[in-house]
Structures are given as structure tokens and as C-alpha cells.
Amino acid sequence: MAARILANLLVMGSGMMARAFVQAYRQALTNASKSGVAQETVQNIRRGSKLMAEPEARQILGVTEKSSWEEILQRYDSLFERNAKQGSFYIQSKVHRAKECLETAYQKRAQGTTVA
């Protein structure tokens, strides 16, 4: 008899805890969407995977601020091909991201000089 009562209490208690957990989770999602935390987190994840600082990009490619775009492309091709042969996908992706970063910077500079 006591075991049956204890089992009923255990089942009822775990059911109540599960419902409370689901309700708290839904409330947390509602609060996050209202405050924009979820959207900001997703944007930071996307931004973090794509953005690279220009000095870091120059260091990866081994070029200076005074390097021409042709020099940057030559360095990129050389490093990319060298790492393709050796099988280092990580370094290859870093080299590619560095080129993308510098390409964006050079495009912004070109637009700034033609507009002004």
C-alpha cells in the first residue's frame, strides 16, 4: 500500500516537473525573441565565421598595406595551391578568407576614390 502511494506521488511529481520545465522553456524563448537576444546571437555567429580583420588577413597572406592587388592575388594563388597539394583544408580556408577580407577592403577603397 505504501509503495503504491509512493509510486503515485513519484509519477505525479515528475509529470508536474516536466510541465513546469516545458512552460519555463517556452517563456524563455518568448523573452529571448522579445529582447532580440536570439537574433543577435545568430547574427554574431554568422559575422564571426565570415569576418576577419584586415591586419590579420595581411599577415596570413604575407603582404603589406602598400601591396598591389596583383601581388595579393599572386600570394593567394601560391598559398592556396601549396596547401591544396599538402592537404591542409584549414589553412586553405584561412587563406581564402584573408583574400575575401582584402578584396572587400580594396573594393571599398576603389568606391571611395571614384565617388569622391
matplotlib code that plots the C-alpha trace (Angstrom):
import matplotlib.pyplot as plt

x = [0.0, 2.7, 4.7, 1.7, 1.2, 4.9, 4.8, 1.7, 3.5, 6.6, 4.6, 2.5, 5.6, 7.6, 4.7, 4.4, 8.1, 8.0, 5.1, 6.9, 10.1, 8.2, 6.4, 9.7, 11.4, 8.6, 8.7, 12.5, 12.0, 9.4, 11.5, 14.5, 12.5, 11.1, 14.5, 16.2, 18.8, 18.2, 18.5, 21.6, 23.3, 22.6, 24.0, 27.1, 27.7, 27.3, 29.5, 32.2, 32.6, 33.0, 34.7, 38.5, 40.4, 42.4, 45.8, 45.2, 44.4, 47.6, 49.6, 48.1, 48.9, 52.3, 51.6, 51.8, 49.4, 51.3, 51.0, 49.1, 46.0, 48.1, 50.6, 47.9, 46.4, 49.8, 50.4, 46.9, 47.3, 50.6, 49.5, 46.2, 47.8, 50.6, 48.1, 45.8, 48.7, 49.6, 46.0, 45.6, 42.0, 42.1, 45.0, 43.4, 40.2, 42.1, 43.9, 40.6, 39.0, 42.0, 41.7, 38.0, 38.7, 41.3, 39.1, 36.3, 38.7, 40.1, 36.6, 35.6, 38.7, 38.0, 34.4, 35.6, 38.0, 35.6, 32.7, 34.8]
y = [0.0, 2.4, 1.5, 2.3, 5.7, 6.5, 5.4, 7.6, 10.6, 10.0, 9.8, 12.9, 14.8, 14.0, 15.0, 18.3, 18.9, 18.1, 20.5, 23.3, 22.8, 23.0, 26.1, 27.7, 26.9, 28.4, 31.6, 31.8, 31.6, 34.2, 36.6, 36.0, 36.8, 39.9, 41.2, 40.2, 38.1, 35.1, 37.2, 38.9, 35.6, 34.2, 37.4, 37.2, 33.6, 34.4, 37.5, 35.7, 33.0, 35.4, 38.5, 38.8, 41.9, 43.4, 43.2, 39.5, 39.0, 40.8, 38.7, 35.4, 36.3, 37.9, 41.3, 44.9, 47.8, 49.1, 45.8, 45.9, 43.8, 41.8, 40.9, 39.9, 37.6, 36.0, 35.4, 33.9, 31.6, 30.4, 29.7, 28.2, 25.8, 24.9, 23.9, 22.1, 19.8, 19.2, 18.7, 21.4, 22.5, 24.7, 26.8, 26.8, 28.3, 30.9, 32.0, 32.2, 34.2, 36.5, 37.2, 37.8, 40.3, 42.2, 42.1, 43.8, 46.4, 47.1, 47.4, 49.9, 52.0, 51.9, 53.0, 55.8, 57.2, 57.1, 58.6, 61.4]
z = [0.0, 0.9, -2.2, -4.3, -2.8, -3.2, -6.8, -7.5, -5.8, -7.9, -11.2, -10.4, -9.2, -12.3, -14.5, -12.8, -13.1, -16.8, -17.4, -15.4, -17.4, -20.7, -19.6, -18.4, -21.7, -23.7, -21.6, -22.0, -25.8, -25.7, -23.7, -25.9, -29.1, -27.5, -26.5, -29.7, -28.0, -30.3, -33.4, -32.1, -31.3, -34.8, -36.4, -34.2, -35.2, -38.9, -38.5, -36.6, -39.1, -42.0, -40.8, -40.4, -39.5, -42.3, -40.4, -39.8, -43.4, -44.5, -42.0, -43.3, -46.9, -46.0, -47.7, -46.6, -46.8, -49.8, -51.8, -55.0, -55.7, -58.2, -55.6, -53.2, -55.9, -56.6, -52.9, -52.6, -55.6, -54.3, -50.8, -51.8, -54.3, -51.9, -49.2, -51.7, -52.5, -48.9, -47.9, -45.2, -45.7, -42.6, -43.8, -47.3, -45.8, -43.8, -46.9, -48.8, -46.0, -45.9, -49.7, -49.3, -46.5, -48.5, -51.6, -49.7, -48.3, -51.8, -53.3, -50.6, -51.3, -55.0, -54.5, -52.1, -54.7, -57.6, -55.6, -54.1]

ax = plt.figure().add_subplot(projection="3d")
ax.plot(x, y, z, "-o")
ax.set_aspect("equal")
plt.show()
